[in-house]
Each structure stands twice: as C-alpha cells, then as structure tokens.
C-alpha cells in the first residue's frame, strides 16, 4: 500500500535508539528490539516463552488456545532494573 504510515520493522529498530544527549541525561531503553533481556513475566522468575516472544523488533503476545478453569496470574511483563 503506497503512502501508508505503517512502520516497517527496520524503521522501528532505527527509532529505538537514544541520542547522545538522552544517554548523558541518564535515559535507558526499556526494550532493545532483539531480546527480552531485563524483562520477566509478572509472577515468574523469567519470561514464559509460551506467552511472549520478540518478532520483527517488537514484543509479541503468543496466542494460546487453552482455557483454564482456575484463576490465573495476569500475563503481564515487567521490567527489571
């Protein structure tokens, strides 16, 4: 589609960079665009691979087709500093 404003993966990765001034001011990227390093699943010691993955420079929720009759922990991610 010509003229689309949809960002392509290479555009996303290029935009996920701090300037020298931002680094000097102490800013840090929360996501490197390649891995889930520094992240963990809420209530988990690491990333539950069955729920989250990195795809095309973005964090993607993995679809599951299972239904549980018991209450489950929210499938949220948290940043570890």
N, C-alpha and C positions, 0 to 999 in steps of 0.2 A: 504494500500500500504506500503510495508516494505521498510525501508530506506528513507522514504520521509522526506524532510526538512521542511514540513509544520508545523507551530507551532500549538499546541493544546491550547484550552482556558486556562487550568491550567498553561501551560508554559508562556503564555502571561502575566497572572496575576503575576506570580513569577518574571518575568523580569521587572515588573513595580514597582520597589522598589528602593529607594535611599539608597546608602551606608551611613554609619555614616559620612564619610569624605565629601560626597556631601551635606548632610544636614548641616554640620558645615560650609561649604562654602556658604551656603545660597540658594542652589538649592531647587526648589519645583516641584512636579509632576503637570503636566497640567491636567491629567486625572487619576482618582482613580480606574478606571476599574469597577466601580459599579454604578455610577450615573453621571449626567451631572451637578453636583454642581459646581458653579463657571463659568458656560458657559451660553451663551444666543444666540439666533438666531440673525443674522445681521438684524437690523431694528425692533427687537422685544424686549420687556422687559424681556422675559424668553425664554425657549425652546419651539418652536412649536412642540408639541408631534406628530402632523400629518406628520412631516418631519424627526425627529431624535429620535433614541432610543438607549439604551445600550443593547447589545446582546452578550453573551459569552465573556464578558470582553472587548468589542470593541464598538466604536461609529459607528452606522449603519444608513445610509440614508434610510428612509422609501420610498419605491416606491409609486408613485402616478399615477393614470390613468386619471387624469384630465388635460385638456388643456384649457388655458385661452387666450382670445383674447386680453387682456390688458397686458401691460408690467408689470412684477412682480419683486419684490426685489429678489436678489440672495439668494438662500437658503444656506447661509454660517453660520458657527458657529464662535463665537469669545469668547476668554477667558476674564473674568472679574477679575481683581486683586484687 
